[in-house]
Amino acid sequence: MNEKVNMVSVGKIGMTKMPDNQIFIVLREISGILWKGIWNREHSIQWIQISENNAEKLDTIFGVLLALHRKSGKYCLFSRGLNNSTFYSWIVPDDSQSSVEWEDAKGCIGSELQICERRQGGLEAFRLDNYNIIWHMWTNPRTEWSEWQSLGGPSTSDFCVVNNAEGFPQVICVMPDGCIATRRHHNNGLWGDWNRIKEGNVNHIVAEQGADNRILLVALNFDGSVEVCRQDDSLDQWSKWERIPVNDITKIIAVRSCEGELRIIVYDKYGVTKSIYKTAYDNWEAVQTVAPSNTDLAAFLEWREYEIFRKS
């Protein structure tokens, strides 16, 4: 074990909540070494170095993604290969396994990869191919992965995936004309049609579930404005879009506490960070705050407490 204080990570940091409410973290240090650790807020993270088979095939700048297959209790790591292919490996949090065997999942990652922990216990991976079309694959109860299948529909440069109130993945994407379209998985096992839910001017989107499991969708427009809407109880309808009282925004994050409180973290072009929440009077309030760089890992994890520790 190694108690590293100033860990400098590169690319994506893999984090997921464990059944005992601790956070399992896997990250790649800027030196290229892969580490894993468990964080519970009361104690410092004891890092364990992970040896890797087939690591020479990976694009280490990508970092890693991490997700829990709840039906089996196993954790799955994802990364990107040098040829943009998708690689994965199963891993355990404790020190009984300090090595991973990267396997090629074949599908090409054009520009984005996202993993959804389905509420029924399985995992589903979503990626953009080189033509910006969304593909997905999923696990069965034995943790075996399916083949990749295309979701069809529009090409997109930006998308997100979140479970809806039925517990199935909902894919939301920004279309080339700046409109937002969504497609959801139904409880009969089939995917519905693509539906447009917002017209033009959208640059980036994020989504999160509230305490009622309805999706909060946040849109960052090209002019730096931010708008939000919620999924209706019917799941096929969405509320009217609301404008948030901020301007000149360049980045947005949506997070949720264990009590179900939703917050939007925004960064503007002047370097100012604000935390936005809904007041008891049903208004959106923006409070200036400070976000540390992820080069200071301890401060970065504390900042992401809403997103990774308290998420229910």
N, C-alpha and C positions, 0 to 999 in steps of 0.2 A: 504494500500500500504506500501511497505517497500523498502527503498533505500539501498540495500546491496552492499558494495564495493568489498569485498573479498569473493565472492561466490566460493566455491570449489565444482565442479560438479563431478558426477560419471557416467561412461559409455558414451553412445552416447548423444550428444546435439541436440535436434530438432530445426531446423532453416529453415525458408522459407521466400521468398520475398513476401510482400503484394502488392496489386495493386497500392498503393500510394508510393511505393519504400522504405517503412520502412521494418524492419526485425522483424518478430514475432518469439520469442524464447521461448522454453519450455525445462526445464532441471530439473534433479533430483539432489538435493544437497546431499553431502556425508552423511548427517544425515538421508536421506530417504525422506525428504520433497520435493514435486513437486512444482515448481515455473513457472510462465509465465511472460513475459515482452516484451515490444516493444522498439526497438533500432533504432535511426535515426542519429547517429553520433554526432549531435549537443547537445544532452541532455543525462544525465545519465539515465539508465534504472530504471523504477519504477516497482519493482517486486511485483507480486500478488501471494499469496500462494493459491494453488489449493487443495481442499479436494477431496478425491478419494473413490469411492465405488468399492469394490473387489480388493483393492490394495494388500491385503494379499496373493493374488494368483500370484503376479508378482515377477519376478526375478529383483529386483531393481538395481542390479549391471549392468544390460544391458543398463540402461538409457532409452531414448525415441527417436523416429523418428517423424517428423512432415511434413505434406504436405498439399497443398492447392488444393481443388476441385474447379477449376475456374468456372465451369458452375453454381454452386450453391453459391459460395463464402464462403463455409464452410471449416474448417480445420480439419484434421484427425490426431490423435496421435496413435502411435504404440509402443508396448513394448513386452517383452517376458515373458511367464509364468514360474512358478517353474517347470512345467513338459515339458518345451520347446514349449508350444503351443503359438500361435499368439494372442495377445490381441490388441483391438483398441477402440478408443472413439472419438466422434466428440467434438470440442471445439471452442470457439470464443475468439478473442484476447482481447477485452475490459473487464472491470470489471463486466459486466452484468452476466457473468457466472464464478463462482469461484470453480466449482466442475466438475468432470468427472465421467462417468459411464463406467468402463472397461467391454467390451464384448469379449467373447472368439470366435475367428475366426476359431477355431478347428485345423487348419493346424499346424503341428509340425515344429519348426525352428531347423534344425540340427546344423548349425553354422553361418548362415548369413541371414539377412533380408534387402531388399532394396525397396524403394518406388519411383515410377516414376510419376512425374506430366506431364501427357500427354498434348501436345500442343492443343488438341481439347477440353481440359477442365476437363477430368476425371482423375481418379487415377488408378494406377496399382501396385500391391504389388507382389514382387518376393521373394522367400525363397528357401533355401536348406533344404531338408529333412535329416533324419538320414543316408540315403544312398548316400548323396551328389548329388541328382537329383534336378533340378530346377522345382519349381511349381509356378503358378501365379494365382491371382484373380484380378478382376477389378470392377469398379463402373459403374452403369448406371446413366442417368441424374438425377435420384431421390436420388442419393448417396447410393443406395442399393448395397451391395457387392455380387458378383457371388460366386459360389462354387470354390474351388481350382481345378486347372487342371494342369497336368504334361506337361512340355515342352519336355519331353523325351530326347533323345540324350545322350551324354556322362556324366559320373559322373564328378564332379569338386570340387576342394577345394577353388576356388576363382572365383568370377564373378562380373561384373558390368553391369548396365543398363543405357542407355542414349537415348534420342530421336534422330532419324536421320533426314535428310533434308526433308523427307515427313511428319515429325511430329509424327511418330510412334516409339514405343520402339524397341531398338536394344539390344539384350542380347549378351554379350561377356564373354567367360569363359576360364579358364586355365584347360586343360584336364590332366588326371593323368600322361601322358607321357611328360608334360611340353609344349605341343603345345597349340596354341590359336585357338578356334573355335567360330563362331558367328552365330546367327540366328535372322532374323528381321521380324517384323510384317508389312505386306503389306497393301496398301490402299484399297484392296478388302476385308479386314477383316480377312485374313488368314495368318498363319505363314509359312515362307519359310523353306527350309531345312537348316540343320547345315552345315556350310562351314569352313574348316580349312584355316587360313590365316597366320599362322606362325608355324614353326617347333620348337621342343624341347627347353629346358633350361629356360623356363619362370617360375618365382616364383610368381609374382603379377602383376596385371594390373589396370590401371585407364583410364577413358575416359572423354572427354569434347567436346562440340561443339564450333566451331569458328564462326566468324561473318557471314560466308557463310553457316552456319548450317551443314557443313561437320564435321564428327567426327575425333578428334585427339585421337589416341590410344597410350598409353605409357606402355611399358613393362619393368619391373624390372627383370633381369635375375638372376639366382642363383649365378653367379660369381660377382655380384655387379654392372654390367654394365646396362645401360639404353638405350633403343631403342624406336623410335617413327615411326608412319606411319599415313597417313590420308585416310579416305574413299573417293573413287572416286565419281564423279558426278552420275555415274550409280548406286551407292549404293552397287552393288555386287562385285566391284573391289576395291582393296586397293593399295596405292602407295608402292614403295620400302621402306623397313625399313632403318632408319637412326640411326647411333650411336651418342649419346650425349656425349660431352667431359667431362665426370665425371667418377669416379671409386669408388669402395668400398661402394656403396649406399645400405642403409637398408630400406628406406621408400621413397615413392613418392606420390605427390598430384598434380592433374591437376586443374587449376583454369582459369576463364575467366573474364575480365573486362567488363564494360558496353559498351565499344567501340569495343568489340570483340577480344581484345588482349588475346592470350593464353599464360599462363606461367606454367612451371613445377617447383614445389618446391621439392627439394631432400634433404635427410638427410644421411650423411655418418656415418661409424662406429666410427669415431673419434669425433662425436658430431657437426660437421660443417654442416651448412644449406646453401644451394645455391638456388637462383632464376634463372631459365633458360628461356630465351625468344629468339625469332627469330629476327635477325637484318634486317636492310634494304638491306643488302647484301645477305640475304637468308641463313645466318649461325646461328647456335645455340650458344648463348653467356651465360656463367654462371657467376653470381655475388654472392659473399658471403654475407650472411645476418644473422639475428638473429631471431629465432622463440621462443616466450615465452611459458612457460608451461600453460596448460589450468587450472591450479590451480589459476592463475591470470586471472580472467575471462575478465576484461576490456581489458587487453593487448592481450589476446587470440582472442577476437572478432575483435580488430583492425587489428591483423595479418591476420585474415580470411576475411578481407574486400573484396579482389578480389572475394572470393568464395561466400560470402553470401550477401553483400550489393550491389555490382556493377553488379552482374550477371543479364543479361537481359533475 
